[in-house]
């Protein structure tokens, strides 16, 4: 299949980023029902109680706690870690995060107000976790060069906040963003024209070999592709899966990290961004919070056991991040050693929060996987996203759903069938999905030209854009 012109490819990369942001934000809108649209909300700080150790959290949708309600997330977990541990003073974490590109596009006005009026808000520390969907700056150059430009802009934004915090005498704790690098492939991995058709067919053959449980055969297929397509993210992702199956965990981690840096769709944090943060902390401008040692020691890999999707943690993942922040905060402020919830045995109320929104979370995660599947190149990458979408939807079969949830689930099934070329599935789900006006959480599909074109090819007309 001929490759799209470079400008068209860049437009699609942007669509992948926008799609992820829209779907995430709409999930927050669905679960929390704010009075204003999620993209207009800016949580404001309030003066803390007199006996509080006042901590302020800032960042994007992960620090906000997406895709869960307000009772789940890093701030909640940090407070739990110090409950009953600080005597008459209570650690209170105000969450100023919101779903957006908070470092590259939106001013940190709510956080700056806290730092500038320290006499009113009495900040003991600021917690920052952001960067999964900060977009790549426009411009030419290689993928690596544009990735480094993205990292520089990211670092400069964090450095600006760090300088303001230092001027206010407030410690800044910066979380190193982590992503699910194991269970989901890179979204866009175009093969070089000179390497076709062998590159695309080789990737499909390697994926088939892995599905058959033949990792050595997959490695043999991928070996020549490393030279033929040196900047192809999917080559390294599949190689990582093969090495992981052979027990070569360290080599696999290196391949997954390389794949993140080469993905052309910018939906997960890149290694260059992590290096930028580590350099900033080495200079003493901030204190880095690194959850990776616990993840590697306890779980081996950052995979679906800790994530709801490509970069938003599940309750277990939020507990791991909360523990890392609490431990670093205690050291930085001289607080007692925290006692944090065990990620594998969350307290009943937190487990209930997660269970109560299970359906909404599944619908949101399925939407993201389908969006990525529609944008993915080559087709072998789309196949993995479609499989994950079906797997996530499966528990909803026969589950009690309200009318809105039932329509959204039917729409997800309709898209899944359309992207797989399953005409019988399209016919089965089309009526239930489109009989009523589409709910708000489906509206991103109306605005995405790539997805709309794929559905149009399957005979599905979504009507005029809102």
Secondary structure, DSSP 8 states (H G I E B T S, - for coil): -----HHHHHHHHHHHHHHHHHHHHHHHHHHH--SS-GGG---------TTEEEEEEEESHHHHTTTS-TTSSHHHHHHHHHTTTSTT-EEEEEE---SS-TTTTS--HHHHHHHHTHHHH-EEEEEEE--TT----S--S-HHHHHHHHHHHHHHHHHHHHHHHHHTT-EEEEE------SSS--SB----GGGTTHHHHHHHHHHHHHHTT-HHHHHHHHHHHHHHTTT-HHHHHHHHHHHHHTT-HHHHHHHHHHHHHH-TT--S--HHHHHHHHHHHHTTSSEEE--HHHHHHHTSS-STTTBSSSS-B-HHHHHHHHHHHHHHHHHHHT-------BTTB--HHHHHHHHHTHHHHHHHHHHHHHHHHHH-BSHHHHHHHHHHHHHHHHTTTT----HHHHHHHHHHHHHHHHHTT-HHHHHHHHHHHHSS---GGGHHHHH-HHHHHHHHHTT----S--
